[in-house]
Amino acid sequence: MKEFEAIEETAHRIMRENPDSVVHFRLLHDVLKIGSNNDTLINAQQEMLQSRWVHELKREQRKDGSWGRFHSAMKTKGKIVTTEAAVERGLALGIEASSPIFQATIGYLSRLLEGSVDFPDPPERNNRWATGKQLFTASTLARIGPTLPILDKTWKLWVAIAEHTFASSTYDQEAEIQAHQRLTGATVKNTYLVLNNRYQLALLGSRASKLPKKLENALIDWVWHKEDGIGYLEIPLSNPPHRLTSGMLDRLFTSLEILSYFPSWRKFADNMISWLWTQRNRDGFWDFGPRASASVYLPLSESWRKKRYRQHDWSTRILVLLRKYYDTSL
């Protein structure tokens, strides 16, 4: 497939330019798919773990494995504002579940999910909070360790809600409301508990291959064609804006990355993927300019003072996404 050749050729070109350690590792691991026992990959991983950004994560992690607040940010002296942001950042850097950083986080998130430690954010005064904080925790933990048994109960709950909601093969708001009345007792209409939210999608997507195919397809079809896209990200996917700010671009790519875990995403993403291919510059790299201030994915390189490092980072993010798209097609 010519697309695979173009993806691999671009990755090799970046590596010949001596990129920063995070970019080097992500290209080897997630784009070129080098075997885990390969010495080149092992050495690249060790260099990545010594990078500035990994040290920042490690330095700001608390003894309990968290980064303070979980979901709602507050002013802090550190750069990492919430635990869920720290997990997303760590995954962007290429940190794996076996690392000491994430092992501590897995322990903390597991205790949160069990209820043996208190949720660190101020509680909401409504009937959604118990379900919401469980969802936030399970969704974040699933990003690191999707097969962990402690996630089974919460994952099955949201599968059951989705099955009720899409029993007619299309989204049924009333069925979703009734499912929550029966299973959680939470008020769901026009809230973050509606199924197009990024947290439900991340949780369900962590085991997407185990979803009934008809349900999985109906869910992604609905999300893809929603005018406001994925909850919390609010970017339409079937008809995205022609002019995208840096913040909108970051939310667009985050939306695509969340949906890329679902096999059905390829059925809907053709136009978006074709558009991505047209965005390369003369050198065959991607460069969407300055990053969004709220982005936790970028930067990957330690500095963007050189334009080429910025291009390496953007290109790595896009190449990882393209590789997942074409892997799905096979």
Order of alpha helices (4+ residues) and beta strands (2+ residues): alpha-alpha-alpha-alpha-alpha-alpha-alpha-alpha-alpha-alpha-alpha-alpha-alpha-alpha-alpha
